Amino acid sequence: MACPKRSRPLPHIQHGGIFFRLIFLLFFVCVVMAIYLVRRPLLRLAGHAWVVDEAPAASDAIVVLGDDNYHGDRAARAAELFKNGWAPRVIASGRYLRPYAGIAELEEHDLAARGVPPSAIVRLAHHAENTRDEAAVIGQTITQHGWKRILLVTSDYHTRRSRYICARTFPPGTTLRVVAARDSDYDPDNWWRTRGGTKIFFHELAGMLVALWEMRHADSQTSDSASAYLSPSLVDG
């Protein structure tokens, strides 16, 4: 008795499968090439995504976040705002490096060297090891003095994360504006070209993810309404 012959796939079906795989491969190659061609604009867009730079307005205090860079760029920007009359005082915030000295003292020195009188500098030394803890300490100081309008100065790459954290940590009703200080270690347009810029970018990415997770149940408590501000000439001394 003869065995039944096995049927074989039709040739046109095999050819159709090869054709669709070829189309998919060509599509994938085109996508990769397109991403490669626009990589620089995309990287620039990513670099600027961390930057928030709001227009300054008359405030009760300018706050300089700690861990300024070697050149003191944050202090320089805060001193510029002070000399332009946006606030009558500058808070130099910084963690202790030793029991007798810390970053707040360094910021105080940088501010004074850039023309801010010592009587206008509020030194705020603390043990905070991250932006969230530092924002909590600053929030307590704001409450103690009854300050309602705050200009927050930090490095440009650190502004978005700082705004997110401070808006959820500062006392309710605080009017907050974040002003970016250009950082000589980070260029948003070319951050991937240097080891330092790449390190800063991914550090901010990790820090933002942590902040989003840790404060996922916290709502913003601050406002940035322009109507809450007065002109510089009306700021109390």
GUBA-948149 format. One line per 3 residues: number of its first residue (from 1); their letters; for each residue x, y, z of N, C-alpha, C. Coordinates in Angstrom, 2 decimals. Example, Ala and Ser with C-alpha at 12.3 -4.5 7.8 and 13.67 -1.06 7.14 Angstrom:
2
1> AS> 13.19/-5.69/7.80/12.30/-4.50/7.80/13.20/-3.30/7.80  12.85/-2.25/7.08/13.67/-1.06/7.14/12.90/0.03/7.87
//
This chain:
237
1> MAC> 0.85/-1.20/0.00/0.00/0.00/0.00/0.88/1.24/0.00  0.65/2.09/-0.91/1.49/3.29/-1.06/1.18/4.31/0.03  2.25/4.94/0.58/2.07/5.98/1.62/1.62/7.28/0.98
4> PKR> 0.72/8.03/1.67/0.27/9.31/1.12/1.42/10.32/1.11  1.47/11.07/0.05/2.52/12.07/-0.06/2.22/13.28/0.83  3.27/13.80/1.50/3.11/15.01/2.31/2.98/16.24/1.41
7> SRP> 2.07/17.09/1.81/1.89/18.32/1.02/2.98/19.32/1.39  3.47/20.09/0.46/4.49/21.10/0.68/3.87/22.49/0.59  4.42/23.47/1.37/3.89/24.83/1.30/3.96/25.34/-0.12
10> LPH> 2.99/26.09/-0.47/2.96/26.66/-1.80/4.10/27.67/-1.96  4.75/27.69/-3.07/5.87/28.60/-3.29/5.50/30.06/-3.10  4.26/30.45/-3.51/3.91/31.87/-3.40/3.77/32.32/-1.96
13> IQH> 3.42/31.35/-1.05/3.34/31.69/0.38/4.73/31.94/0.94  5.71/31.09/0.58/7.08/31.30/1.02/7.61/32.63/0.51  7.36/32.90/-0.73/7.83/34.15/-1.30/7.19/35.34/-0.61
16> GGI> 5.90/35.21/-0.26/5.22/36.30/0.45/5.84/36.57/1.80  6.21/35.51/2.55/6.84/35.70/3.86/8.17/36.40/3.74  8.96/36.03/2.80/10.27/36.68/2.57/10.08/38.14/2.20
19> FFR> 9.07/38.42/1.40/8.81/39.79/0.96/8.47/40.69/2.15  7.59/40.21/3.05/7.19/41.01/4.21/8.35/41.20/5.19  9.20/40.17/5.33/10.37/40.32/6.20/11.33/41.35/5.63
22> LIF> 11.46/41.36/4.32/12.32/42.34/3.67/11.78/43.76/3.86  10.47/43.92/3.72/9.85/45.23/3.94/10.09/45.70/5.37  9.91/44.80/6.33/10.12/45.16/7.73/11.57/45.56/7.98
25> LLF> 12.52/44.82/7.40/13.93/45.14/7.57/14.25/46.51/6.99  13.72/46.80/5.80/13.96/48.11/5.19/13.36/49.23/6.03  12.17/48.99/6.57/11.54/49.99/7.44/12.38/50.24/8.69
28> FVC> 12.89/49.17/9.29/13.72/49.30/10.49/14.99/50.09/10.18  15.62/49.79/9.06/16.84/50.50/8.67/16.54/51.98/8.45  15.42/52.29/7.84/15.05/53.69/7.60/14.82/54.44/8.91
31> VVM> 14.18/53.78/9.86/13.95/54.41/11.17/15.27/54.69/11.86  16.17/53.72/11.85/17.48/53.90/12.48/18.24/55.04/11.81  18.19/55.12/10.50/18.88/56.19/9.78/18.26/57.55/10.10
34> AIY> 16.94/57.60/10.20/16.28/58.86/10.52/16.67/59.35/11.91  16.70/58.41/12.87/17.11/58.78/14.23/18.55/59.27/14.24  19.40/58.60/13.48/20.80/59.00/13.41/20.95/60.41/12.84
37> LVR> 20.16/60.72/11.81/20.27/62.03/11.15/19.78/63.16/12.05  18.80/62.87/12.92/18.24/63.93/13.79/18.73/63.79/15.23  19.79/63.02/15.42/20.24/62.74/16.78/20.63/64.00/17.54
40> RPL> 21.29/64.93/16.87/21.76/66.12/17.55/20.61/67.01/18.00  19.62/67.30/17.14/18.46/68.06/17.64/17.75/67.36/18.80  17.66/66.03/18.73/17.02/65.29/19.82/17.82/65.39/21.11
43> LRL> 19.14/65.30/21.01/19.99/65.40/22.19/19.92/66.81/22.78  19.87/67.82/21.91/19.73/69.20/22.40/18.39/69.38/23.11  17.34/68.83/22.51/16.02/68.91/23.14/16.03/68.25/24.51
46> AGH> 16.68/67.10/24.61/16.79/66.41/25.91/17.59/67.25/26.90  18.67/67.88/26.43/19.49/68.70/27.32/18.74/69.89/27.87  17.88/70.50/27.05/17.11/71.66/27.50/15.88/71.26/28.32
49> AWV> 15.52/69.99/28.29/14.33/69.54/29.03/14.48/69.75/30.53  15.72/69.77/31.02/15.94/69.94/32.47/15.90/71.41/32.88  15.90/72.33/31.92/16.09/73.75/32.23/14.75/74.48/32.35
52> VDE> 14.56/75.14/33.48/13.44/76.05/33.70/14.04/77.40/34.07  13.69/78.44/33.33/14.24/79.76/33.61/13.11/80.79/33.53  12.55/81.11/34.69/11.41/82.02/34.75/11.89/83.46/34.94
55> APA> 11.11/84.38/34.45/11.47/85.79/34.59/11.44/86.19/36.06  12.49/86.85/36.55/12.50/87.27/37.96/11.43/88.32/38.23  10.98/88.36/39.47/10.00/89.35/39.91/10.31/89.70/41.35
58> ASD> 9.81/90.84/41.79/10.10/91.32/43.14/9.70/90.28/44.18  10.61/89.98/45.10/10.41/88.90/46.06/10.90/89.29/47.43  10.59/88.44/48.41/11.05/88.67/49.78/12.48/88.17/49.97
61> AIV> 12.87/87.16/49.21/14.22/86.60/49.36/14.63/85.84/48.11  15.92/85.87/47.86/16.53/85.04/46.82/17.20/83.87/47.53  16.91/82.66/47.11/17.49/81.47/47.73/18.48/80.84/46.76
64> VLG> 19.71/80.65/47.22/20.73/79.96/46.43/20.86/78.54/46.97  20.53/77.55/46.15/20.67/76.18/46.60/22.15/75.80/46.72  22.43/74.88/47.62/23.80/74.50/47.92/24.47/73.70/46.82
67> DDN> 25.73/73.37/47.04/26.56/72.61/46.10/26.77/73.35/44.80  27.09/74.63/44.91/27.46/75.42/43.74/28.73/74.84/43.13  28.99/75.16/41.87/30.18/74.60/41.22/31.44/75.38/41.60
70> YHG> 32.55/74.98/41.03/33.85/75.57/41.37/33.88/77.07/41.11  33.20/77.51/40.07/33.22/78.92/39.67/32.19/79.78/40.41  31.34/79.16/41.20/30.34/79.93/41.93/29.29/80.55/41.02
73> DRA> 28.85/79.82/40.01/27.90/80.37/39.04/26.54/80.68/39.66  26.10/79.86/40.62/24.81/80.14/41.27/24.88/81.43/42.08  25.95/81.58/42.82/26.12/82.80/43.63/26.20/84.03/42.73
76> ARA> 26.87/83.90/41.59/26.99/85.03/40.66/25.62/85.46/40.15  24.77/84.49/39.80/23.43/84.82/39.30/22.58/85.44/40.41  22.69/84.93/41.62/21.93/85.49/42.74/22.38/86.91/43.05
79> AEL> 23.68/87.15/43.00/24.20/88.50/43.24/23.68/89.47/42.18  23.62/89.01/40.95/23.09/89.85/39.87/21.63/90.22/40.13  20.84/89.23/40.56/19.43/89.51/40.86/19.29/90.48/42.02
82> FKN> 20.14/90.31/43.04/20.09/91.21/44.20/20.43/92.64/43.78  21.48/92.81/43.01/21.90/94.15/42.62/20.90/94.82/41.67  20.08/94.00/41.01/19.02/94.56/40.17/17.75/94.88/40.95
85> GWA> 17.79/94.64/42.26/16.69/95.05/43.12/15.52/94.10/43.22  15.70/92.83/42.87/14.58/91.90/42.91/14.24/91.40/44.30  15.14/91.53/45.25/14.86/91.10/46.63/15.85/91.79/47.57
88> PRV> 15.47/92.00/48.84/16.34/92.69/49.78/17.35/91.79/50.48  17.28/90.48/50.25/18.18/89.55/50.95/18.43/88.32/50.10  19.54/87.64/50.41/19.90/86.40/49.72/20.16/85.33/50.77
91> IAS> 19.51/84.20/50.63/19.73/83.07/51.54/20.78/82.16/50.93  21.90/82.00/51.63/22.98/81.12/51.19/22.78/79.76/51.86  22.20/78.82/51.14/21.90/77.51/51.70/23.02/76.53/51.36
94> GRY> 23.43/75.74/52.34/24.48/74.76/52.08/24.69/73.82/53.24  25.10/72.60/52.93/25.31/71.58/53.95/26.66/71.75/54.63  26.75/71.22/55.82/28.02/71.21/56.55/29.00/70.26/55.88
97> LRP> 30.24/70.70/55.76/31.33/69.82/55.33/32.15/69.36/56.53  32.19/70.22/57.56/32.82/69.95/58.84/31.91/70.52/59.92  32.08/70.13/61.17/31.23/70.71/62.22/31.33/72.23/62.31
100> YAG> 32.42/72.79/61.84/32.65/74.22/61.99/32.56/74.99/60.67  32.33/74.32/59.56/32.29/75.02/58.27/31.56/74.18/57.24  31.08/74.85/56.19/30.36/74.12/55.16/30.16/74.96/53.91
103> IAE> 29.28/74.48/53.05/29.04/75.12/51.77/28.35/76.48/51.94  27.54/76.63/52.98/26.88/77.92/53.20/27.90/79.03/53.38  29.00/78.74/54.07/30.05/79.74/54.26/30.73/80.09/52.94
106> LEE> 30.93/79.09/52.10/31.53/79.34/50.80/30.62/80.22/49.94  29.33/79.92/49.96/28.38/80.73/49.20/28.32/82.15/49.74  28.38/82.28/51.06/28.38/83.61/51.66/29.59/84.42/51.17
109> HDL> 30.73/83.77/51.11/31.95/84.43/50.61/31.79/84.82/49.14  31.23/83.90/48.33/31.05/84.19/46.90/30.09/85.35/46.68  29.02/85.41/47.46/28.05/86.49/47.33/28.68/87.83/47.70
112> AAR> 29.42/87.84/48.82/30.07/89.08/49.26/31.10/89.55/48.23  31.83/88.60/47.64/32.83/88.95/46.65/32.21/89.54/45.39  30.93/89.26/45.19/30.23/89.76/44.01/29.33/90.95/44.33
115> GVP> 29.55/91.56/45.49/28.90/92.83/45.78/27.67/92.79/46.64  27.31/91.64/47.20/26.17/91.58/48.10/26.65/91.93/49.51  26.10/92.95/50.15/26.57/93.32/51.49/26.30/92.22/52.51
118> PSA> 27.20/92.02/53.47/27.01/90.96/54.47/25.68/91.06/55.21  25.18/92.27/55.41/23.91/92.45/56.13/22.72/91.90/55.34  22.90/91.68/54.03/21.80/91.17/53.20/21.90/89.67/52.96
121> IVR> 22.93/89.04/53.52/23.13/87.60/53.33/22.65/86.84/54.56  21.78/85.87/54.33/21.29/85.00/55.40/21.94/83.63/55.22  22.86/83.31/56.10/23.54/82.02/56.00/22.64/80.92/56.56
124> LAH> 22.42/79.88/55.77/21.55/78.78/56.19/22.34/77.47/56.06  23.02/77.09/57.13/23.79/75.85/57.15/22.91/74.72/57.67  23.08/73.53/57.11/22.23/72.40/57.49/22.94/71.09/57.17
127> HAE> 22.29/69.99/57.48/22.86/68.66/57.25/22.18/67.92/56.10  21.38/68.61/55.31/20.66/67.97/54.21/21.62/67.38/53.18  21.33/66.16/52.75/22.19/65.48/51.80/21.59/65.43/50.39
130> NTR> 20.38/65.94/50.23/19.75/65.93/48.91/18.82/67.12/48.78  18.32/67.35/47.58/17.50/68.53/47.31/16.20/68.51/48.10  15.62/67.34/48.27/14.35/67.26/49.01/14.53/67.69/50.46
133> DEA> 15.58/67.20/51.12/15.82/67.58/52.52/16.19/69.06/52.62  16.95/69.55/51.65/17.33/70.96/51.65/16.09/71.84/51.49  15.17/71.44/50.62/13.94/72.20/50.44/13.12/72.25/51.71
136> AVI> 13.14/71.17/52.49/12.40/71.15/53.75/13.00/72.15/54.75  14.34/72.22/54.81/15.00/73.17/55.71/14.70/74.61/55.29  14.77/74.86/53.99/14.48/76.21/53.48/13.03/76.56/53.76
139> GQT> 12.14/75.60/53.60/10.72/75.84/53.88/10.49/76.25/55.32  11.20/75.65/56.25/11.07/76.03/57.66/11.53/77.46/57.88  12.63/77.83/57.23/13.14/79.20/57.36/12.16/80.20/56.77
142> ITQ> 11.56/79.87/55.64/10.56/80.74/55.04/9.38/80.96/55.99  8.94/79.89/56.61/7.81/79.99/57.55/8.17/80.85/58.75  9.36/80.64/59.30/9.79/81.39/60.49/9.83/82.89/60.25
145> HGW> 10.23/83.29/59.07/10.36/84.72/58.77/9.12/85.31/58.10  8.18/84.46/57.75/6.97/84.95/57.12/7.16/85.41/55.68  8.19/84.91/55.02/8.42/85.29/53.63/7.46/84.52/52.73
148> KRI> 6.91/85.21/51.75/5.91/84.60/50.88/6.34/84.51/49.41  7.28/85.34/49.02/7.69/85.38/47.61/9.17/85.03/47.51  9.45/83.97/46.78/10.80/83.42/46.74/11.30/83.30/45.30
151> LLV> 12.53/83.77/45.09/13.25/83.50/43.85/14.27/82.41/44.15  14.14/81.30/43.50/15.03/80.17/43.73/16.07/80.13/42.62  17.34/80.16/43.01/18.44/80.15/42.03/19.22/78.84/42.17
154> TSD> 19.38/78.15/41.05/20.21/76.95/41.03/20.75/76.77/39.62  21.62/75.80/39.44/22.22/75.55/38.12/21.14/75.20/37.12  21.32/75.60/35.86/20.27/75.42/34.86/19.80/73.97/34.75
157> YHT> 20.71/73.01/34.79/20.33/71.60/34.67/19.53/71.10/35.87  19.60/71.82/36.98/18.97/71.40/38.23/17.63/72.08/38.47  17.23/72.98/37.56/16.06/73.81/37.82/14.74/73.04/37.78
160> RRS> 14.55/72.16/36.82/13.26/71.47/36.73/13.02/70.58/37.93  14.03/69.82/38.32/13.86/68.95/39.49/13.67/69.78/40.76  14.42/70.87/40.88/14.29/71.72/42.07/12.90/72.33/42.15
163> RYI> 12.39/72.78/41.01/11.06/73.36/41.00/10.01/72.34/41.42  10.12/71.13/40.88/9.17/70.08/41.22/9.19/69.78/42.72  10.38/69.68/43.29/10.49/69.35/44.71/10.06/70.51/45.60
166> CAR> 10.56/71.71/45.32/10.26/72.86/46.17/8.79/73.23/46.11  8.16/73.07/44.95/6.73/73.39/44.83/5.89/72.49/45.72  6.42/71.33/46.08/5.69/70.38/46.92/6.20/70.34/48.35
169> TFP> 7.18/71.18/48.65/7.79/71.18/49.97/7.67/72.52/50.68  7.76/73.62/49.94/7.65/74.95/50.54/6.27/75.14/51.15  6.13/76.08/52.09/4.85/76.31/52.75/3.74/76.63/51.75
172> PGT> 2.52/76.16/52.01/1.41/76.47/51.11/1.23/77.99/50.97  0.96/78.42/49.76/0.76/79.84/49.51/2.01/80.59/49.12  3.17/79.92/49.19/4.41/80.57/48.77/4.38/80.80/47.26
175> TLR> 4.79/81.98/46.85/4.91/82.27/45.42/6.36/82.01/45.01  6.53/81.06/44.12/7.86/80.57/43.77/8.17/80.83/42.30  9.36/81.37/42.07/9.88/81.46/40.71/11.30/80.90/40.71
178> VVA> 11.62/80.16/39.67/12.92/79.52/39.57/13.72/80.21/38.47  14.92/80.66/38.83/15.80/81.36/37.90/17.05/80.51/37.68  17.37/80.24/36.44/18.51/79.38/36.11/19.82/80.15/36.12
181> ARD> 20.82/79.54/36.70/22.18/80.06/36.63/22.94/79.22/35.61  23.47/79.87/34.60/24.24/79.14/33.60/25.41/78.43/34.27  25.56/77.15/34.00/26.61/76.36/34.64/27.72/76.07/33.66
184> SDY> 28.94/76.41/34.03/30.08/76.23/33.12/30.42/74.76/32.88  29.83/73.86/33.68/30.10/72.43/33.52/29.05/71.73/32.66  27.99/72.45/32.27/26.89/71.81/31.54/26.41/72.73/30.43
187> DPD> 26.50/72.27/29.21/26.00/73.01/28.05/24.82/72.22/27.47  23.59/72.73/27.60/22.43/71.97/27.11/22.50/71.65/25.63  23.24/72.42/24.85/23.33/72.20/23.42/24.39/71.17/23.03
190> NWW> 25.29/70.87/23.96/26.39/69.94/23.63/26.75/69.04/24.81  25.80/68.72/25.66/26.11/68.01/26.90/26.73/66.64/26.65  26.39/65.98/25.56/26.87/64.63/25.29/28.32/64.60/24.81
193> RTR> 28.89/65.75/24.52/30.26/65.80/23.99/31.33/65.71/25.08  30.93/65.91/26.34/31.90/65.87/27.44/31.48/64.84/28.48  32.46/64.30/29.15/32.17/63.32/30.20/31.38/63.97/31.33
196> GGT> 31.79/65.21/31.70/31.10/65.90/32.79/29.65/66.20/32.45  29.41/66.66/31.21/28.05/66.96/30.80/27.17/65.72/30.77  27.72/64.62/30.28/26.97/63.36/30.23/26.64/62.87/31.64
199> KIF> 27.61/63.00/32.54/27.39/62.58/33.93/26.29/63.40/34.58  26.30/64.72/34.36/25.28/65.59/34.94/23.90/65.24/34.38  23.83/65.03/33.06/22.54/64.73/32.43/21.90/63.49/33.05
202> FHE> 22.66/62.42/33.14/22.08/61.18/33.64/21.87/61.21/35.15  22.66/62.02/35.85/22.41/62.21/37.28/21.06/62.89/37.49  20.77/63.90/36.66/19.48/64.58/36.77/18.33/63.65/36.37
205> LAG> 18.55/62.83/35.37/17.53/61.87/34.97/17.18/60.94/36.12  18.20/60.39/36.77/17.97/59.50/37.90/17.32/60.25/39.06  17.81/61.47/39.34/17.25/62.25/40.43/15.79/62.61/40.21
208> MLV> 15.43/62.93/38.96/14.05/63.27/38.66/13.14/62.07/38.81  13.59/60.91/38.38/12.80/59.69/38.54/12.56/59.38/40.02  13.60/59.55/40.83/13.46/59.32/42.27/12.47/60.32/42.86
211> ALW> 12.58/61.60/42.48/11.68/62.63/43.01/10.23/62.34/42.61  10.02/61.93/41.37/8.66/61.61/40.92/8.07/60.46/41.73  8.90/59.49/42.05/8.41/58.35/42.82/8.17/58.73/44.29
214> EMR> 9.13/59.41/44.89/9.02/59.73/46.31/7.88/60.73/46.59  7.62/61.62/45.65/6.62/62.67/45.88/5.39/62.48/45.00  5.13/61.24/44.62/4.03/60.96/43.69/2.66/61.30/44.28
217> HAD> 2.56/61.33/45.62/1.28/61.64/46.25/1.20/63.09/46.72  2.26/63.86/46.49/2.30/65.25/46.96/1.86/66.19/45.84  1.00/67.12/46.19/0.53/68.12/45.23/1.34/69.41/45.39
220> SQT> 1.37/70.19/44.32/2.06/71.47/44.37/1.37/72.40/45.36  2.17/73.08/46.20/1.62/73.96/47.22/1.94/75.43/46.95  2.71/75.69/45.90/3.15/77.05/45.62/2.45/77.61/44.39
223> SDS> 2.65/78.88/44.18/2.08/79.57/43.03/3.18/80.35/42.34  3.02/80.60/41.05/3.96/81.45/40.34/3.21/82.57/39.62  2.03/82.89/40.14/1.19/83.91/39.52/1.87/85.26/39.54
226> ASA> 1.93/85.91/38.42/2.57/87.23/38.34/1.85/88.26/39.18  0.56/88.07/39.41/-0.20/89.04/40.18/0.20/89.05/41.64  0.91/88.01/42.08/1.33/87.95/43.48/2.56/88.78/43.75
229> YLS> 3.17/89.33/42.70/4.40/90.09/42.83/4.15/91.58/42.77  5.07/92.32/43.39/5.07/93.77/43.30/6.25/94.21/42.46  6.30/95.44/42.10/7.47/95.95/41.38/8.64/96.05/42.34
232> PSL> 9.88/96.02/41.84/11.06/96.05/42.71/11.07/97.24/43.65  10.55/98.36/43.26/10.60/99.55/44.11/9.72/99.43/45.33  8.81/98.44/45.34/7.90/98.30/46.48/8.31/97.18/47.42
235> VDG> 9.42/96.55/47.17/9.89/95.49/48.06/10.34/96.08/49.39  9.91/95.48/50.47/10.29/95.97/51.80/11.74/95.63/52.08  12.44/96.50/52.80/13.82/96.22/53.13/13.94/95.39/54.36
//
